[in-house]
Amino acid sequence: MQADGQLTGIDRALKIAGNTPSAVLQAARKGLAAGLLLIAGRAQNSYLSGPRPQRLGVVTGRLRGSIATKTEVKGDDIIGTIGTAVPYGRFHELGFVGVQAVKAHTRILGIEHPRFNINLRLARGPIRERSPDGPGTGALVGYKRSSRKAAGQLIQQLPGSRVAYVNVKAYQRRLNYAGRPFLKPAIRDMEPQVRAIIIKNLATTAAL
C-alpha cells in the first residue's frame, strides 16, 4: 500500500532555479526525499505509537518499522511514494466496510497448570514497573506480546504447564471499520515542511 499527493506553491521556486532541467529535477527530488523521511517519522511517532484506541499502538513493531519511501525522476516528473508492504496496513489506513472471510484456525484459550491460575491476557502486557500506586500504574517497560509468544514463554518458565487450544472453523463476519490512518494524517501534518525543504533546495541550486 502506498500514498501519494501533490505539493503546490513551488512554481516560483522552479522559475528562479534557472534553465538547467537536470539540476532542477535532482534538487527537487532530493528535497522530496528528505520530506518523505519527515513524513515517515511523523507516521511512526505520532500515529503508530498510540495512544490506543484512537490511534494504532505498538504490538510487534512490524507495521511501524515497515514504512518505506522512494523518489524517482521520470521525464519531467518527480514521483515520491511512501507506504508499507505489511498486508494489514491497508486495512487500518483505509478502513473496511463489508464481509470478511476468516480462515479456520486454532485459538489459544489459556495456560493450564496444576498449581497456578494463569491469566494469559495479563501475560501479554502491556508490561509496567511495580508502583506503590497499584498494579499497572508504573512506567511502561514493554509492549503487548502475541498470545502464542506469551504462552511459549510461560511454558518455559512453569514446568508442568500446557497450552489449551480450541479449533475454530472458517466463518464470515461483517465489519464496519472506519480505520485508524497513519499515512494521510502524517502527509497533511508535514506538507508545509516538505514544501519548504523542496523550495530551499531549488533556491540553493539557483544560487550556484
N, C-alpha and C positions, 0 to 999 in steps of 0.2 A: 504494500500500500504506500502511496506517495501523495504529497500535497503540492500544489503549485499555486502561483499567484502572479500578480502584475504590480510592479512598482511604478508610480507616477512621479512627476516632478523632477526628472533628471535630464529633460530635453536640453535645458540651458547648459548644463554641465557638458553634455555631448558636443554642443556647438563650440564652446570655448576650448575644448580639448584639441581642436585643430583637425587637419585633414590627413591623419595617419590612422586609417581604419584598424590596422592590426594592433597598434599600440592602444587605441581606444578600447577595442574589444577585450584585450587582455587585462587592461586596468579595471574595466567594469567587471570582468569575470573574477578577478582576484578580490574585488570588493564584495561581490555577491557571495563568493566562497566564505569569506570572513563573516559576512552577515548570517549565512546559514548556520554556521557554527554557534553564533549567538542564539539563534532560534532553537537549535537543538538543546543547548544548555538550559534555556528557558523552559522548554518542554519537560526536560528531565527533572529540574529542580523545583518547578512551580506546579506542574500538572501531573507528574508521575511519582510524586513523593508524599502524597496525602495533602491535607487530612481527609480521611475517609469519613462518611461515604460520598462527600461532594466531589472528590477527585480520586483518581486511582492512586493506590499506595504501593509499597514495595512488598512483594511476596517472595519471588525468587530473584528479582532484578533483571530478568531476561528481557522484558519489554523496554525497560528504561535504558539498558545497555545496548539495545539494538538500533537506536536512532542513528541513521546514516545520512550523509549529504553528498551531493555530487554536482559539479558545474561543468559545462562544456560549451564551446562555441560552434555553432552550426550556421555557416554562411554569415549573415549579418545579425543573427540572433544569439543571445546568451541564455542558456537554459540552466536553471538551477532546480534541483529536486531535493526533497527531504522526506524521509519515510522510514518504514520498518518492514522487515521481511517476516516478522512474527505473525502468524496467521490471525491470532485474536486481536491484534492491534486494530484492524479494520472494524471489527465488531464494536470496540469501545470508542473509536474515533467517530464513526458514522451512526452508531446505534443500529437497532434491528427491530422491525415490526413484521411478524409473520409466524409461521410454524417452523420449528427447529426439530430436526431428527436427532435423537440421542442414541448412540450405538449401545449395544449390550456391553456391560462392564461389571467389574466387581467393586463393591464399596466396602471400605473398612468400617466396621461397627465400633471397634474399640480394642483394647488390650485386656486379656483375661489373665489373672494371676491368683493363685490360691490364697494369698495373704493380703493383697492390696487391692483397693478400688482405684482404678486409674482413669482419669478424665483426659481422653485424648485431645479434646478441644482445648483444654488448658495447656496441654503439652505442645500444641502447635504454636502458641505465642499469641500476641507479642510478648517478648521477654523483657522484664523490667527488674531493676535492682530492688533489693529489700528496702523498705522505707518505714519509719515509725508511724507514718500516717495511715498505714494499712496496705494490704496487698494490691499490687497493680498501680501504685502511685509513684514509684521510684523512677529514676532516669531510664530511658529506653536504651537497652543494650543489644537488642537483636530484633529480628523480624519473624513473622509467622512462617513456619515451615509447612510443607505439604504433609498430609496425614500419613502417607507412606514413609516419608523420611522420618517423621517424628516417631512412628511406630517402630521402624527399624532401629532407631537409636535406643528407644525404651527397652526393646527386647534384649539388646546387648547389655544394658545396664541392670536388667532384672532377670536373672536366670530363672527358668521355670515359667516364664510368661509366654503367651502366644497371641497372635493376631486373629481376631474374629472377623470373618468376611461374610458378605451376602452377595449372591448373584443377582444382578439387575437386568431384566430383559430390555430389549430395544423398545423405545417408545417415542412419542412425539409430544412436544409441549408448545404452547402458544406464548410468544414473547412480545412485549411492547416496551422495549428498552430505548430510552432517549439517548443513551451513550454518555460517556464522560470524555469528551475530546481533549486531546493534548497537543496536537499539531496546529489546528486552526487558531486556537486562542494564543498560542505562542507566536505564530506568524503575525497576528494582529497586534500583539503587545510590542513586538520588536521591529515592526515595519519602519518607524521613524529612524531608529538607529541604523538599520540596514541601508536605508536610502542615504543617510548621512555618510556612511562609510564609502559607498559607491561614488558619491559626488566628490568626496575628499580624494579618492584615488584618481578620478578623472581630472580634477584640478591639478593634482601633482604631476600627472602626465603632461598636461598642457603647459606647465611651467618649465618642462625640460627642454 
